Structures are given as C-alpha cells and as structure tokens.
Amino acid sequence: MTTLMCTCATPPEDARLLAFLDGEPDPKLAADLTRCPSCRERLATLDAQQRSLMIQLRRTDTPSSLEL
C-alpha cells in the first residue's frame, strides 16, 4: 500500500469516513473523495477493516452445530 498525500484543506476524520461507509450522506466528503486519492485510500482501508471485523464478530456470535 502506498501512502498518498492528502489534498483536502482539512483531512476527514476516520469517524466521518466510517459514517459515510455506513450510508450517512455527506456531499462535501463525497466531493473530497472524488478529488483526493489519499482519502479514497483511507476509505478503502477502513472499509476492508470494518468488513474483516464484522466477519470475525459473526463467527464468534454463531452457535456451534451442537447448540443448534
């Protein structure tokens, strides 16, 4: 993974990026993501981490076949 330099006036916080991933509309952030490869890279990284954590969480919540 290459670390790119953010071109945004104020780089978005991870919480804002995660809210965007969860479907919260943010037109300014959407515009920033169009222009800034660094923010797109951070968004993709957060998305991959969030998906991985959700998969691991589901595995821990799933009852064993004996319990079913």
Summary of the structure (lengths in Angstrom):
residues: 68
radius of gyration: 16.1
end to end distance: 41.8
largest distance: 55.2
contacts: 139
relative contact order: 0.17
helix: 62%
strand: 0%
